[in-house]
Amino acid sequence: MTVYRPARSFAWNAGHPPKLPARPRRLPAGPPVSLFGRQIECPVGISAGPLPNAQWIQAYARLGYGLLTYKTVRSVARQAFVQPNLVFCRLGEPSVAEARAPRNPDPAAITWAVSLGLPSADPDEWRADVKRARARLGEGQLLIVSVAGTPMPGGDGEQLAEDYARCAQWAAEAGADVVEVHLSCPNTMGEHPQMIFEDKALSARIVGRVRRTLGSHPVIAKLGATPSPRTLHELATRLAPWLDGFILVNGLQRRVVKQDGVPAFPGVGRELAGISGAAIYEHCRVQVEELIAWRKAGAWNRAILAVGGITTVERARDMLAAGADAALVATAALADPLFAARFRQAR
Ligand SMILES: Cc1cc2nc3c(=O)[nH]c(=O)nc-3n(C[C@H](O)[C@H](O)[C@H](O)COP(=O)(O)O)c2cc1C
């Protein structure tokens, strides 16, 4: 089973950090990796999502992960959507939800759809909590804090960029080693529903504003799936001057239905859910490799952090061998907490 309990609310899960297996006796070195001017003990990390607060970060920090991401926070408190928030997907048909969670799913094969709505604690709360999280990590571990802007009624792109920058500044002040600008979330300002990264000009405005606010502090941007290599290239080239790195790919946005065709996540604003886990690997791998190819071609030189469907140690190794600077997991962290330890032991 997974350590996140899909039958419980997000708030319940956040308040109940998991009882994880003990730190393995044998935890060989990483291999160490140099990233953002720091020596990191292991290139396997946890992406935004599984770690909603310092207690969860502390629980996982013992288990050998080199990068730990504090789940996306905002400038205003926001509740999660009501349940369901996580449904298991049918094998081979990820847009169709299983009627019930499988009893003993194979961690390497789990594919699920996520619809949480980017909840956030109040800024006063998360700013204090990020400080606690940083204090619980070792020298060789990197704390990434993911931030998202919140559009205000009547607000424009400038307001949104300012809001991203405010969160980024708070995250950096609280101790984030790296600030992750979450661009793979819905842009609710436009006439057509779109993800922010799909609007290059808006994305550039946001990361430009964050860079001006943070000075030389490390900043990365999280991207979703682009429809073509060209789109990815154009987006990355536009954003690279403001960034220290990219993390991709966020879960694939799909309409997810139950077996009778009814939406698996009823409610306004929940038309699309993020499919995560094993089944999205090939899609994500191709996109990460495309970005690595553009970097090799010399367009820009920025870190590339791979995420999306990395549910086996072999996949993590393949992404690193392909040139990714780090391999991050969300689903595997929840389904297989000892993932980083097994990666280190398999060397
Ligand atoms: C329970 C859960 C919550 C997530 N929450 C966030 C989030 O707050 N911010 C974000 O950028 N991505 C979030 N994600 C997406 C993951 O960071 C990751 O991009 C995606 O799950 C694909 O990786 P995976 O196949 O290893 O799960 C979440 C994923 C899961 C499973």
Ligand as a Chemical Component Dictionary entry (heavy atoms), coordinates in Angstrom:
data_LIG
# 
_chem_comp.id                   LIG 
_chem_comp.type                 NON-POLYMER 
_chem_comp.pdbx_formal_charge   0 
_chem_comp.three_letter_code    LIG 
# 
loop_
_chem_comp_atom.comp_id 
_chem_comp_atom.atom_id 
_chem_comp_atom.alt_atom_id 
_chem_comp_atom.type_symbol 
_chem_comp_atom.charge 
_chem_comp_atom.model_Cartn_x 
_chem_comp_atom.model_Cartn_y 
_chem_comp_atom.model_Cartn_z 
_chem_comp_atom.pdbx_ordinal 
LIG C1  C1  C 0 0.081 13.091 -4.169  1  
LIG C2  C2  C 0 0.774 13.994 -5.154  2  
LIG C3  C3  C 0 0.765 15.368 -4.925  3  
LIG C4  C4  C 0 1.415 16.222 -5.824  4  
LIG N1  N1  N 0 1.460 17.569 -5.558  5  
LIG C5  C5  C 0 2.226 18.391 -6.339  6  
LIG C6  C6  C 0 2.427 19.748 -6.002  7  
LIG O1  O1  O 0 1.941 20.254 -4.976  8  
LIG N2  N2  N 0 3.197 20.506 -6.830  9  
LIG C7  C7  C 0 3.780 19.996 -7.952  10 
LIG O2  O2  O 0 4.508 20.715 -8.655  11 
LIG N3  N3  N 0 3.599 18.700 -8.300  12 
LIG C8  C8  C 0 2.846 17.890 -7.516  13 
LIG N4  N4  N 0 2.727 16.566 -7.848  14 
LIG C9  C9  C 0 3.362 16.066 -9.093  15 
LIG C10 C10 C 0 4.715 15.409 -8.833  16 
LIG O3  O3  O 0 5.684 16.320 -8.341  17 
LIG C11 C11 C 0 5.283 14.773 -10.108 18 
LIG O4  O4  O 0 5.574 15.793 -11.042 19 
LIG C12 C12 C 0 4.319 13.777 -10.768 20 
LIG O5  O5  O 0 3.645 13.028 -9.779  21 
LIG C13 C13 C 0 5.060 12.815 -11.700 22 
LIG O6  O6  O 0 6.022 12.070 -10.985 23 
LIG P1  P1  P 0 5.775 10.535 -10.527 24 
LIG O7  O7  O 0 5.379 9.794  -11.736 25 
LIG O8  O8  O 0 7.066 10.107 -9.892  26 
LIG O9  O9  O 0 4.661 10.579 -9.511  27 
LIG C14 C14 C 0 2.064 15.686 -6.967  28 
LIG C15 C15 C 0 2.034 14.309 -7.188  29 
LIG C16 C16 C 0 1.420 13.455 -6.299  30 
LIG C17 C17 C 0 1.437 11.973 -6.564  31 
# 
loop_
_chem_comp_bond.comp_id 
_chem_comp_bond.atom_id_1 
_chem_comp_bond.atom_id_2 
_chem_comp_bond.value_order 
_chem_comp_bond.pdbx_ordinal 
LIG C1  C2  SING 1  
LIG C2  C3  SING 2  
LIG C2  C16 DOUB 3  
LIG C3  C4  DOUB 4  
LIG C4  N1  SING 5  
LIG C4  C14 SING 6  
LIG N1  C5  DOUB 7  
LIG C5  C6  SING 8  
LIG C5  C8  SING 9  
LIG C6  O1  DOUB 10 
LIG C6  N2  SING 11 
LIG N2  C7  SING 12 
LIG C7  O2  DOUB 13 
LIG C7  N3  SING 14 
LIG N3  C8  DOUB 15 
LIG C8  N4  SING 16 
LIG N4  C9  SING 17 
LIG N4  C14 SING 18 
LIG C9  C10 SING 19 
LIG C10 O3  SING 20 
LIG C10 C11 SING 21 
LIG C11 O4  SING 22 
LIG C11 C12 SING 23 
LIG C12 O5  SING 24 
LIG C12 C13 SING 25 
LIG C13 O6  SING 26 
LIG O6  P1  SING 27 
LIG P1  O7  DOUB 28 
LIG P1  O8  SING 29 
LIG P1  O9  SING 30 
LIG C14 C15 DOUB 31 
LIG C15 C16 SING 32 
LIG C16 C17 SING 33 
# 
